[in-house]
Amino acid sequence: MSGAELGLALSVFLACTVEAVEALTIVLAVGSTRSWSSAMSGVGAAVLALAVIVAALGPAITSLPIDVLRVLIGGLLLIFGLQWLRKAILRSAGLKAKHDEIQIYEVQSTAARAAGAKHDGFDGYAFTIAFKGVLLEGLEVAFIVLTFGANQHRVALAAAAAGLAVLVVVAAGVAARAPLAKVPENTLKFAVGVMLSSFGMFWGAEGAGASWPGGDAALLAIIPGVLIVAIALSKTVARTLDSAPTAHSGQVTADSTDQATVSA
Amino acid sequence: MTRARTFGLAVWEFIVGDDWRTAIGVALALALTALVAAIGVSAWWVMPLAVFGLLALSIRRAARGSSR
């Protein structure tokens, strides 16, 4: 396995681990309070939908000319990676609420109990919430699998890395029988943001016609470079907040689909 | 709202997220890289400069927004 393929597999594995932990919390909440069979039906339907998306879009994307593919995918990965990195930096600096799986589990469980009486047999609420949770969290992973995999013509490797992450998370969830609150989600998101941004920058520039000094070996400088800049930004923001604590009156919110915002 | 519009907005939100300026900046940086490469000058340095600048500006905007 080459360095780029290792980077691909690692990035997809980490991204999928984070999203799988978040999806697991939702499924556990509706499964334990409503109906396991209906929740698992929702999970199965969502996984099937994601597989269809990857199978349908994968060949279409990989048929694009290599330079078009690289500039398009590099740009998309970079935009996506900078979103992950931005949120991770804001969380580590204390400007954004960190994901609390226990709290999300409680909120989802309370909503599930308040959603009306359960019926024997199929439970539409449990199915729908599990389906939406897995599909929404999984879409980000599908996007990363497609973009990373297509660019290196290794969609199968990317899909395998994602599948392995799901297996690991599900096994841990079954063993713990509780939300995986101890997984360092922000650290993982930080790492994924660094990887996506680095590979996006590398491929985007190549697709646009630039040649990196050292070729693929340039990634050995780009990835640590992005990491150092991200850590420096995080520390700078945290230091600024520490030196002016009264200025920081923003309200920090986060929801279960990671579309958290910092609002004034 | 039509389904096409709803779908378009969902795709925009999914890809671009809550900081459209960064997305525009990435597109401009790629265009600048292509331009510099096209005139025969080494262009690899454009993207790192642009990316680090865009990230810093994005974090600064978020930090300022939260302190208002």
Interface residues (C-beta under 8 A of the other chain):
Chain A: V71 G74 G75 L76 L78 I79 F80 L82 Q83 L85 R86 I89 L90 A93 L95 L139 F143 S197 M201 G204 A205 G207 A208 G209 A210 S211 W212 P213 A218 I222 G225 V226 V229 A230 L233 V237 T240 L241 A244 A247 H248 S249 G250 V252 Q259 T261 V262 S263 A264
Chain B: E13 F14 I15 V16 G17 D18 D19 T22 A23 V26 A27 A29 L30 A31 T33 A34 V36 A37 A38 S42 A43 W44 V46 M47 P48 V51 F52 L54 L55 A56 S58 I59 A62 A63 G65 S66 S67 R68
